[in-house]
Amino acid sequence: MAVQAGKDLLVKVDMTSDGQFETIAGLRATRVSFNAEPVEVTSLDSEGGWRELLAGAGVRSAAISGSGVFRDAGTDERARQLFFDGLTPDFQIVIPSFGIIEGPFQVAAIEYGGSLNGEATYELSLQSAGQLSFTADTDDAPQGGV
């Protein structure tokens, strides 16, 4: 993967449930993490006493966090409403030269802040709420994937 600008990692939301995604807020810092909780099946018969994990089992999840400034009143309102309504719309996470992760996420946390001589800022946390799909970037598709 070639070096990319952090600003090119985008978090988009289906604002009106019509399949049209719009970049949410003006993120300045973004982090995406994937997790898999293993299911351990180690027993006294495990070879050499090594831990064994059950393939294909466990819970997979993804988390997204970001901070920045809201782009406009519409995306600000949508993020707030998603949180208060507990909705899980489809999001797209665009990772340059890697691909797009898409699926339902819930706004787990939203925080607002600001200083006397600065702009109002926010922090946003999303948690996956269902099955995610991955579409590789066809221009520079990496080996492996999510």
C-alpha angles and dihedrals in degrees: 000000000000121000110276135192113254090229089067093067101094135192111205130181132200093243098191104020091252098115094258111124124207128190107255117223128330101288116196097176125026134179129187121191132182123203137186122191107213126220109227117215099172115150139170087272094057109127112261090350091283120152115257126207127202107244116234094011131109136056121297121200143168131211130195126192131178144163134203142092127310116256097217144337092272097059091040091054093045093052091048093047093049089055097046094043093045090228125166107208123171116275131189122214109199113203110185116239089004110063147251127299112202135182146088120321133174124220098242097178140004123184130184127204144155145167131236094256100031143067125278111264137191141199120215130194124191129189124199113254103188145348116337128207128210126210114189120227101255094205094063106005111186125220111260120004145186 
